[in-house]
Amino acid sequence: MVLSIAIRLAAEKYMVDKINDPSFLASITSNQTQRLLTKFRKIPGINVTTIDIMQRVIIMTPEIFI
């Protein structure tokens, strides 16, 4: 369980680093991972394989409710 949470957080951090848009990131209030992935897909030059991996991570790891 802990490993899956760490993997999801690492994937989110990777997407945040690639998006690099503070105003967009500050506007996220819910469904964080899905919104990140939607924006991540629109970045020019992002490899299709990377998008596929992010989608698999989101499907296979639980979302954290704090």
C-alpha positions as CSV (number, residue, x, y, z in Angstrom):
1,M,0.0,0.0,0.0
2,V,2.8,2.4,0.9
3,L,4.7,1.7,-2.3
4,S,1.6,2.3,-4.4
5,I,1.1,5.7,-2.7
6,A,4.7,6.6,-3.2
7,I,4.5,5.7,-6.9
8,R,1.4,7.9,-7.4
9,L,3.0,10.8,-5.6
10,A,6.1,10.5,-7.8
11,A,3.9,10.4,-10.9
12,E,2.1,13.6,-9.7
13,K,5.4,15.3,-8.9
14,Y,6.7,14.4,-12.4
15,M,3.6,15.9,-14.1
16,V,3.7,19.0,-11.9
17,D,7.3,19.6,-12.8
18,K,6.6,19.2,-16.6
19,I,3.5,21.3,-16.5
20,N,5.3,24.2,-14.7
21,D,2.2,26.5,-14.5
22,P,1.8,27.8,-11.0
23,S,-1.6,29.5,-11.8
24,F,-3.0,26.2,-13.1
25,L,-1.7,24.2,-10.2
26,A,-3.1,26.7,-7.7
27,S,-6.6,26.4,-9.3
28,I,-6.8,22.7,-8.7
29,T,-9.3,22.0,-5.9
30,S,-10.4,18.4,-6.6
31,N,-9.6,15.5,-8.8
32,Q,-6.0,16.5,-8.7
33,T,-4.4,13.6,-10.5
34,Q,-7.0,13.5,-13.3
35,R,-6.6,17.3,-13.9
36,L,-2.9,17.0,-13.9
37,L,-3.0,14.2,-16.5
38,T,-5.4,16.1,-18.7
39,K,-3.0,19.1,-18.7
40,F,0.0,16.9,-19.0
41,R,-1.3,15.4,-22.3
42,K,-1.5,18.8,-23.9
43,I,2.2,19.6,-23.4
44,P,4.0,19.6,-26.7
45,G,6.7,17.0,-27.1
46,I,5.5,14.7,-24.3
47,N,6.2,11.1,-25.3
48,V,3.1,8.9,-25.9
49,T,4.8,6.1,-23.8
50,T,5.1,8.5,-20.9
51,I,1.5,9.4,-21.1
52,D,0.6,5.7,-21.2
53,I,2.7,5.1,-18.1
54,M,1.0,7.9,-16.2
55,Q,-2.4,6.5,-17.1
56,R,-1.4,3.1,-15.8
57,V,-0.1,4.6,-12.6
58,I,-3.4,6.4,-12.0
59,I,-5.5,3.3,-12.7
60,M,-3.4,1.0,-10.5
61,T,-2.8,3.2,-7.5
62,P,-5.3,4.5,-4.9
63,E,-6.1,8.1,-4.6
64,I,-5.2,9.6,-1.3
65,F,-8.0,11.3,0.7
66,I,-6.6,13.6,3.4
